[in-house]
Structures are given as C-alpha cells and as structure tokens.
C-alpha cells in the first residue's frame, strides 16, 4: 500500500516545503468530490486572506516601530543618559555589552561551522547496518497509521529493517490504527500494547529491549519520513566509528493552513539546518529530537538503566527523554551529529496554549540537562576536541542565567517608557529576524520566509515568559501536551 505522495516527499521538501499527505477521510468525500473540492477551495481562500493580513500587519508594525524610533531619537538619548548615570543602569550596560559581544562572536563562529558542515551521503545497501525503528504512541489516532506506512515505504533493505510500534496505554483509537497498519504490512511491523500509560520513556525502553538492530531509530507517532530518510540517518554510524547518535532534520507537517505551524516551520529550519549543522561540525549536537533520531545499540545499552531511572529533585523524569539520552551519549565521549538529508515531518501545535505548553516542556528539559552537563563537560570526557562542546554549553547556560535579569529589565523598560520599548523591540526584530528570513529563503522560498518576522513578534511579546517559568518549575512533572485525540468511529 502506498500513501499518496510520500514517495515524492524528498523532492518536495527540498523545493517547496509543502508536504501533501493523504487525507484518508472516512466521510462522503469520495461520493461528492465536487462539493468537497469547493469547500476546500473556500477554506483555502479564507486561510490565504488571513495569512496575508497577518503578514501585512507584521510589516506595518515593524515599519511603525522603525519610524517611531527615528522620531523619538531625543527620547532614546535621554533614556540612555539617565541609565548610564545610575549605578545599576551602568552595570547593566556593561554586562549587556559583554553579553552582546559574546553572542555576536558566537554567532559568527556558528556561521563558520555551518559553512564547514557537510551531511554524510548514504552508504550502500551492503554497508547499511541492521536497524530497529521504534514508534511509541499515545492518543495519536490515525496519525500513527500514516507514520508506520511512511516508514514501511523506506528505501531500506527489508531484511535489515525491524519496525516496532508501541501503544503506551492510549485512551483513543490509536491501537485500532496500529492493528490496521499490521493488517496492511503483515510481518513487516510488530505492534505492542503497554498495560497502562507509563510515559514515552518507558515505551521506548521496552522497544530498546525488543529491538534486534545494531542501530535504534526513534520516530514520533505524529511524524512521516521521506523514503531515503532512514538510510541517510544511519549512514554516519558506518562512516564514523565514534558516532553514538544522529539527529534527524525536522520540518513541520501541518503547515498548509494554520498560522502557528507556518511560523514554526521557519523556526525549525533555523534550529535544525543552521544551529544543529554548526553543532554537528563539533560532533556535539546537544539534542537528538524525539521526532527522528538514531542511536548506536552499544551506546544505548551503556546508559539505558541510568536513563530509565533518571530523576530530578527526587522525582522520576518523565520528560526530555531525547535530550537526556543525547547528554548521556555525549558523556560517554561519543560523537553526536546531525543529518540534514534525513527529513521527518511532524505535527506541531496549532493553538497558543498548545505551543506554550510544548515550549515549557522543552524549557524544563533544557534546564535539567544543562545542570547534568555541568558534571562532565569541563572534565576529560572525550579524547578529541572538547572546547567547542564547552562553548555550546556556556552559550545555553547564559541564556538560562540571564533570562530573569532580561525579563526584569524589560518590565522596567515597559513601565517607564512603553512606547520606546515597543518601537525599539519591533525595530530589533526587523533587523535580527532578517537573517532567519534570508536563510530560509535561500534554502526553500521567499514567501514562507516572511513568517520569521511574525514568529519573532509572537515570541518577543507572547512567549518571553517561557524560560523564567520553566526555570521556576523545572521540578514539575507532566508532558502537558498529551491531550486526548478525538476517537474516530469507523
């Protein structure tokens, strides 16, 4: 069985960023194609108008900010003069200048590393290792079927590929769709049910013990992959004996209509194709994403018990399993790299609530694992170069440490000069986000790159509180975004 256009995903991901997945509607679309085509066209037109208005509003805001900054130059000079003549203001200026110089220098360093980066080309079928793909699922419904079908279409030697799907005690129809995939794929996929919901980490733990491959690949159950993704993802294990883990290249699946996924799609390209490319040049990717990652079997079992029993502030860790595994493999002295040519397309939140909950979970994991890194990163944890890894750690730590001072300064700025704050922030977004827009436009296309500006405005004014809140609540448990999917009636 073929999922429509999954086989064409490779070329589409490179040229247009638009992934056309099968809409397996169990309704009357097949009986009344003209009616549903018209409804889709109306919906698409409405979505297009909203998108145009949002982008237009974004640029009007930034233009207004730039004009306001120019018009209020005297007020800015007065504010800076007052700040420089106070002890606290002067101290903040000095610290800010030092941090700006560090981040500017670090950005140029990452730019150099990005140009240095080259993905590993796929090795031959004969050289490919045996591979176990583990798909943990909780309340994913129909999406898990699409995930398993896309994996089954992989250009990977069938005799070397083991496909495992584990239902983590779902309360919706996830198990039904796993059985549907089993009916189609037969012995090519093995499906299992956890007796109760124990969390993604425990589902993966079971998969690691069931797996027979020399390489483990983990794929989220709301993701689909290109046909060449698996072979590209595992090839670094063949070419680099020190490689312990590989991060895949994550793009957004549901970015055709909803605005937030369009923004996140640009953000993901910066996070993966720029940031992780740079980290990969240092053999020190800090996080292999849960949506698509590969691990050498020996590296996993060297830390598996520590990983499954990991705690934070006396509580079992039920989040950040991907970052934790990456951290433990780095600690072993192994290389962790990024494969830009190994694509996975994953579903992201379409609402503000879902988005901030996802970011809180990521933020808490980042705090926890940065603390864990302090225990080894300045020791002799690796035989080859370690300075780059330490710089990555310092950069991440500074973002965490400075989050409270920056928020306090922002609140003070807002209280004293709200117009100056808003206008200067909008002008800064126009300048800084232009790099993200340019980067995306060079990799994909110009029109979609404009969402970089809208995302920056959203993050600056609507998500600035995430990191301080994640720090304050780092010990809290819970996945946050695991809401029940609506069960579909056959």
Secondary structure, DSSP 8 states (H G I E B T S, - for coil): ---TTTTTHHHHHHHT----------SSTTT-HHHHHHHHHHHHHHHHHHHHHHHHHHHHHHHHHHHHHHHTHHHHHHHHHHHHTSHHHHHHHHHHHHHHHHHHHHHHHHHHHHHH--------TTT---EEEEEEESS-TTHHHHHHHHHHT-SS-GGGEEEEEEE-S-SSSHHHHHHHHHHHHGGGEEEEE-SS---HHHHHHHHHHH--SSEEEEE-TTEEE-TTHHHHHHHHHHH-TTEEEEEEEEEESS-SS-HHHHHHHHHHHIIIIIIIHHHHHTTB-S---TTEEEEEHHHHHHHHHHHHT-EETTEE--S-HHHHHHHHHHHTT-EEEEEEEEEEEE----SHHHHHHHHHHHHHHHHHHHHHHTTTTTS---SS--HHHHHHHHHHHHHHHTHHHHHHHHHHHHHH-HHHHHHHHHHHHHHHHHHHHHHHHHHS-HHHHTHHHHHHHHHHHHSTTHHHHHHHTTT----S----------
